């Protein structure tokens, strides 16, 4: 579960960085 949460957080961060 923790690994999945971390992967989701990383994806969100990447999306935010790409958006900017």
Secondary structure, DSSP 8 states (H G I E B T S, - for coil): -HHHHHHHHHHHHHHHHHH-
